């Protein structure tokens, strides 16, 4: 009986440790830059897609407990591009690293794809094992409903609302 439990525990630990990790090397700026072949999503957007996700606007994380203009608020901001990439930043550090962080950096954001009003985003996150340079790939799926994107990332629900750039309290210095 005890042997079966130990074997079961070892099997479970083996399955958990089999989560695919990717070793991503840093570039000359210290940014973890990956090969474009690591992404699963490689199709370009169509004109019809730009009617679903506005590539000329920003999408700001909606938090009903905090105002967009609050000093303590540092809500996540998503910027979708018509080449299939999206940028993930925040209203406080809005595009602060734009000069050194290219679209192939693990910290830039990731790629997305649309199928009707269903949006899927693909992003790399640092592995929790504490190993420097190792990342896991997460593909999250959500829905686009007019000017709102609802998406589940690591079992947490997020809501993003389309806004104009001028709505951010923290403005870029350029």
Helices and strands as residue ranges (DSSP letters): H 2-17, E 21-23, G 36-38, H 49-52, E 58-61, E 76-80, E 85-90, E 109-115, E 118-126, E 134-145, E 148-153, E 156-163, G 165-167
